[in-house]
Amino acid sequence: MADSKIYLNVPFAQKDEAKALGARWDAANKKWYVPANKDLTLFAKWQAESPTLEFTAAPLRRPDTTASTDNGSTGVFTHPTIKDFVAYNGDEPPWD
């Protein structure tokens, strides 16, 4: 694992300090990292204490779900509908 990278949480204002200690910029991931040949303890203040959280959309429940919440709603999200809605296709404005 000679190519393994330890990624850091370096604020923009502290990038020069991290770079002076030997951190390198990973342009593809847009993150600073510690090269394998550097002492990891020098970068302790930028190490994540917990894994980085990635936010993903929660799965939507199907409209036929019968579960209810405390306020009596079914918890199902539905989009409002407008009977005369015309989607804009980019060719000409729908208001002409």
ABEGO torsion letter per residue (X at the ends): XAABBBBBBBBAAAAAAAAAAGBBBBAAAGBBBBBAABBAAAAAAABBABBBBBBBBBBBBBAABABBBAAGBAGBBBBBBBAABBBBAGABBAAX
